[in-house]
Amino acid sequence: MRILIFSLLCIVLSPLLIAGVIIYTWRVRRISVRQNISGTANEPLGGRLGMHVAGTRIDEAAYRLAGHLPSYTKLSRFLLLDVLGFASKISGFKGGFFAYPGERPSKLMSMMSHRTDFFDRSIRDSLSRNENSPKQFVVLGAGYDTRCYDLDLPKDLDIQCFEVDMAPTLNAKRKALELAGIPHDHVIFVETDFNQGTWMETLLASGFNPNLTTYILWEGVTMYLVEKAVRDTLSLVSTLPRGSAVGVDFFSEDMLKGNGPYEKMSKAMHRAIRYYSESLIFGVPTGEQLSAGVESLARDSGLTLSRFEHTGSKEDKLPPWYFFAHIDNL
Ligand SMILES: C[S@@+](CC[C@H](N)C(=O)[O-])C[C@H]1O[C@@H](n2cnc3c(N)ncnc32)[C@H](O)[C@@H]1O
C-alpha cells in the first residue's frame, strides 16, 4: 500500500522529478565529466542522500554539500531529492534505496544501503574501541563521502582525517564544503592518482604518520583501479601498526568480465560507467565460499579478512557479485 501511494505521488510530481533529472544529468555530463571531476562519485552520494531525505540515515553534511557540487545545485537538489523525500515521508515508504540498514539479502535497489551500513559498522567498531583505537582516519577515493564531517564519534576522540582523491574531484569538493559552510579544517586533502606508483609518497608528504594506528576507508574505489594499485594499497596497510584496518569493497571478476550468468549485467554496468567517461577495471575471483579471492588478496599482503558480506544470495538467478570486507592488520 505504501509503495503504491509513493508511486502515485511520484507520478503526480513527475514534472518536477523529470526537470530535476534533466538538470542533474546535464550538469554531470557538461560540467563534472568535462572538468575530469568524478561522475561516479555522485552514485553513492545519491544513495546516501536518498536515505537522508527519507529520514532513515541522517547525513546533514551530504545534504548541504549537494547544494554546491558541480553535479547538483540547490534547485536540482530540491527537484530530485526533496520531492522524493516528500513522497517517501507522506506515503511512509522507506524501502528500496531509501532503506537503512536495509533488507538482507540485499537486492539491486538496496545494495547501496547494505554497503553504507557495512562501512558505517566497520568504521564505528574500529574508531570507538577502547584499546589501540586508530589515530588516523584515511578516506581513499573520498569523492563526496562525508564520514569525516558527521560521523558520530566519542567527543574526546583525537583523530586526524585525510581525504585522498584526484585533484579535480577534491577541488570541487573543497569548494562545495566552503560554500556550504561545512567546517573542514580537521581534514587534510591529498591529491593523487592511485594508479601511479608514487601515490603513497604523496600521502606521507602530506603529514600521514605511518607509525600511528590507522583506519582506511576504501569504499567504491577498487573496481576503478589496476590490480597493482589494489595490491600496493593492501601492502601499505600491512606496514602500519597492528590494529590498523581497511574497509573495502570489490566487484567479482566474473561480473567484471561478463562470465557465465553475468554477461548482460556486465555489459550494462560497463556501459553505465562509460557514461561518466570512467571504466571498470578490477574484480576479485570468488570461489565456492565467495570470500576466497578477497581472503587470498588479504593474505598475500599479510592481512586478515575479519568480516565479509555480499549483496544478494547464492540462490539468486544472478549469484552475488558485490563484496564488502573488513580487513585487519592483526
Ligand atoms: C564511486 S566514487 C566513490 C566515492 C566515495 N568513496 C563514496 O563511496 O562515496 C570513486 C572515487 O574514487 C576516485 N578514484 C577513482 N580512481 C582513482 C585513482 N586512480 N586515484 C585516485 N582516486 C580515484 C574517484 O575520483 C571517485 O571520487
The ligand as an SDF file (V2000), in Angstrom:
LIG
                    3D

 27 29  0  0  0  0  0  0  0  0999 V2000
   32.4650    5.7320   -6.9760 C   0  0  0  0  0  0  0  0  0  0  0  0
   33.4040    7.0060   -6.3030 S   0  0  0  0  0  0  0  0  0  0  0  0
   33.3460    6.6070   -4.5680 C   0  0  0  0  0  0  0  0  0  0  0  0
   33.4930    7.8300   -3.7220 C   0  0  0  0  0  0  0  0  0  0  0  0
   33.3860    7.5870   -2.2190 C   0  0  0  0  0  0  0  0  0  0  0  0
   34.3570    6.6500   -1.7340 N   0  0  0  0  0  0  0  0  0  0  0  0
   31.9980    7.1450   -1.8420 C   0  0  0  0  0  0  0  0  0  0  0  0
   31.7890    5.9580   -1.5680 O   0  0  0  0  0  0  0  0  0  0  0  0
   31.1070    7.9990   -1.8410 O   0  0  0  0  0  0  0  0  0  0  0  0
   35.0560    6.5840   -6.7420 C   0  0  0  0  0  0  0  0  0  0  0  0
   36.0590    7.6420   -6.2920 C   0  0  0  0  0  0  0  0  0  0  0  0
   37.3700    7.1210   -6.4930 O   0  0  0  0  0  0  0  0  0  0  0  0
   38.1520    8.1230   -7.0830 C   0  0  0  0  0  0  0  0  0  0  0  0
   39.1780    7.4590   -7.9030 N   0  0  0  0  0  0  0  0  0  0  0  0
   38.9690    6.5880   -8.9270 C   0  0  0  0  0  0  0  0  0  0  0  0
   40.1480    6.2360   -9.4650 N   0  0  0  0  0  0  0  0  0  0  0  0
   41.1080    6.8920   -8.7630 C   0  0  0  0  0  0  0  0  0  0  0  0
   42.5210    6.9400   -8.8460 C   0  0  0  0  0  0  0  0  0  0  0  0
   43.1780    6.2410   -9.7870 N   0  0  0  0  0  0  0  0  0  0  0  0
   43.1910    7.7290   -7.9800 N   0  0  0  0  0  0  0  0  0  0  0  0
   42.5280    8.4530   -7.0390 C   0  0  0  0  0  0  0  0  0  0  0  0
   41.1890    8.4450   -6.9060 N   0  0  0  0  0  0  0  0  0  0  0  0
   40.4850    7.6700   -7.7550 C   0  0  0  0  0  0  0  0  0  0  0  0
   37.1920    8.9220   -7.9440 C   0  0  0  0  0  0  0  0  0  0  0  0
   37.6960   10.2220   -8.2280 O   0  0  0  0  0  0  0  0  0  0  0  0
   35.9520    8.9290   -7.0690 C   0  0  0  0  0  0  0  0  0  0  0  0
   35.9050   10.0160   -6.2120 O   0  0  0  0  0  0  0  0  0  0  0  0
  1  2  1  0
  2  3  1  0
  2 10  1  0
  3  4  1  0
  4  5  1  0
  5  6  1  0
  5  7  1  0
  7  8  2  0
  7  9  1  0
 10 11  1  0
 11 12  1  0
 11 26  1  0
 12 13  1  0
 13 14  1  0
 13 24  1  0
 14 15  1  0
 14 23  1  0
 15 16  2  0
 16 17  1  0
 17 18  1  0
 17 23  2  0
 18 19  1  0
 18 20  2  0
 20 21  1  0
 21 22  2  0
 22 23  1  0
 24 25  1  0
 24 26  1  0
 26 27  1  0
M  CHG  2   2   1   9  -1
M  END
$$$$
